[in-house]
C-alpha cells in the first residue's frame, strides 16, 4: 500500500522542491482532519489531497508569493494574503478564502484542484449522516 507521502509526491508535483521533512510535518498536521474510519482504503489518498490543498492555500514553497517552505500555517496571513495588485488605479484585492468558508463549509476546498479532488473522494467514501428531525421509533 502506498504511503501518504508517496501519494502526495505523485499528485502534488508542484511541491517537488519542498523537503520531505516539511511535507511530513504537514501530513501530521492534517491527519486529525481526515477520518481513517470513514475513508477506509482511500485514507492515505484523502490525507495526501487535503495536505496538498492546505499547503497550496498557505503558499508553502511558493516562489511567486515569496512564501517560505512551511508557509503561514493557518494564521491571519493565510486568510488575508494579497491576491492581486494594480499600480495605476491603486487596486488591491485579498484572498478571502477563509471568509468564504464561513458562508459554506466546503467553499474553501474549491480554491484548489486538490481540494476539489478531496471533496470528490469524500463524497464517495465519507457519506454524511443526515438527521431529518424524526424521533426514534416514530413511524
Secondary structure, 3 states (H helix, E strand, C coil): CCCHHHHHHHHCHHHCCCCHHHHHHHHHHHHCCCCHHHHHHHHHHHHHHHHHHHHHHCCCCCCCCCCCCCCCCCCHHHHCCEEEEECCCCEEEECCHHHHHHHCCCHHHHHCHHHHHHHHHHHHHCCCCCCCCCCCCCC
